[in-house]
Amino acid sequence: MRRLEILRVEHRDLDSAISALVDSGAGDQMQIARLKKRKLRLRDEMSLLEDSLVPDIIA
């Protein structure tokens, strides 16, 4: 699914951006917190999409 791949790329990019800000000490805590919240929202959306791709199997 194309949307899922886009979300994964954005999630990875945010992870890299957060790491770079933390390592360099250039980012303020509010900025880092906003990026982390965005990353969590992306993770939640990815989980929902992944769950919708796997059919429920009643055994």
N, C-alpha and C positions, 0 to 999 in steps of 0.2 A: 504494500500500500504506500503510495507516494507521500501522503500526509505524515505517516509514521516516520519515514526516512527523513523528512524535513525537520520534524521535531527532534529526532535523534541528533542530527547535525547541529541544530541550535543548542541542544542540551550540552553537547561536547564543547561547542564554542563558549558557552557560558562558563563551563567548568574551567576552561583554559583562561578565560578572562579573570575569573575570581582568583585563580591561583597566581596569575601574574600580578594582580593588584595586591594580594596579600604578601607575596614574595618581595615586591618592590617597596612596599610600605606607602605607595602613592595614593591608594584609595582610602577614602574615609569610611568609617564603619557603617554609616547610613547607606552609602552606595553599595558596599559589599552585601549588606543585608537585603537590599532591593534585588540585587542579582541572584542571591541565594533563594529568595522567595519565588522569583521568576523560574529558576531552575526546578524548584519543587513543583510549581504548577505544570511545567512541561512534563515532568516525570509522571504526575497524576494523569495528564491527558494521554501520555504514551501508554500507561497501564490500561486505561479505558479502551483505547484502540486495540491493544494487544488482546485484551479479554474478548472484545467483539469479534476478533478473527478466529478464535478458538471456539468451536461449537461445544455446547454443554452435552456431556455424555452421561446418560443415566444408566448405571450398571446394576 
